[in-house]
Amino acid sequence: MGLVLFPGDGDISSPDVSWSCSGFAAFRRRLAQAEGLVLSEMWGFGGGRPWNEVSTPLEPFLDHPDDAVTTSRLPSAR
């Protein structure tokens, strides 16, 4: 699994970002860190801290296994 992000300007001729699975995992760790979270302390990432103890709009993006991404829980960019 990986992640490819395209700009919201309708130009899909090339991605803005493209990561492999390991690159995506590193991105999520850094994103969590920017939100004041240590992903390895969270439930589902080897830690015991439950997600209901944190408040971040990125929770739907962070709180799932790397191999089971769904976009239905992600906030709309519109």
C-alpha positions as CSV (number, residue, x, y, z in Angstrom):
1,M,0.0,0.0,0.0
2,G,1.1,3.5,-0.6
3,L,-0.4,7.0,-0.8
4,V,-0.7,9.3,-3.7
5,L,-2.0,12.9,-3.3
6,F,-3.1,15.1,-6.1
7,P,-3.7,18.9,-5.9
8,G,-7.2,20.1,-5.5
9,D,-6.9,22.2,-8.7
10,G,-8.2,19.5,-11.0
11,D,-4.7,18.9,-12.6
12,I,-4.2,15.2,-12.1
13,S,-1.3,14.9,-14.6
14,S,1.1,14.3,-11.8
15,P,0.9,13.7,-8.1
16,D,2.0,16.2,-5.5
17,V,3.1,13.4,-3.2
18,S,3.6,9.7,-3.6
19,W,4.8,7.4,-0.8
20,S,5.4,3.7,-0.4
21,C,3.9,1.9,2.6
22,S,7.0,2.6,4.7
23,G,7.0,6.2,3.6
24,F,3.3,6.6,4.4
25,A,3.9,5.2,7.9
26,A,6.7,7.7,8.4
27,F,4.5,10.5,7.2
28,R,1.7,9.5,9.7
29,R,4.2,9.3,12.6
30,R,5.4,12.9,11.7
31,L,1.9,14.1,11.3
32,A,0.9,12.7,14.7
33,Q,4.0,14.3,16.2
34,A,2.9,17.6,14.8
35,E,-0.4,17.1,16.6
36,G,1.4,16.4,19.9
37,L,0.9,12.6,19.7
38,V,3.4,9.8,19.8
39,L,1.9,7.2,17.5
40,S,3.7,4.3,19.2
41,E,1.9,5.2,22.5
42,M,-1.5,4.8,20.8
43,W,-3.8,1.8,20.8
44,G,-3.2,-0.1,17.5
45,F,0.4,1.0,17.3
46,G,1.8,-0.9,20.1
47,G,0.8,1.4,22.9
48,G,-2.2,1.4,25.3
49,R,-3.5,4.9,25.0
50,P,-7.0,4.9,23.6
51,W,-7.9,7.2,20.8
52,N,-10.9,8.6,22.7
53,E,-8.4,10.4,25.0
54,V,-7.1,12.6,22.2
55,S,-8.7,15.4,20.3
56,T,-7.5,16.0,16.8
57,P,-9.4,16.4,13.5
58,L,-6.7,14.0,12.1
59,E,-7.9,11.1,14.2
60,P,-9.8,9.4,11.3
61,F,-6.6,9.5,9.3
62,L,-4.3,8.3,12.0
63,D,-6.5,5.7,13.9
64,H,-6.5,2.8,11.5
65,P,-4.1,0.1,10.3
66,D,-1.8,1.0,7.5
67,D,-3.3,-1.8,5.4
68,A,-7.0,-0.9,5.8
69,V,-7.5,2.6,4.5
70,T,-11.0,3.8,3.9
71,T,-11.8,7.3,2.8
72,S,-15.4,7.3,4.2
73,R,-14.2,8.6,7.6
74,L,-11.9,11.3,6.3
75,P,-13.2,14.8,6.3
76,S,-14.2,16.2,2.9
77,A,-11.9,18.9,1.4
78,R,-14.9,20.7,0.0
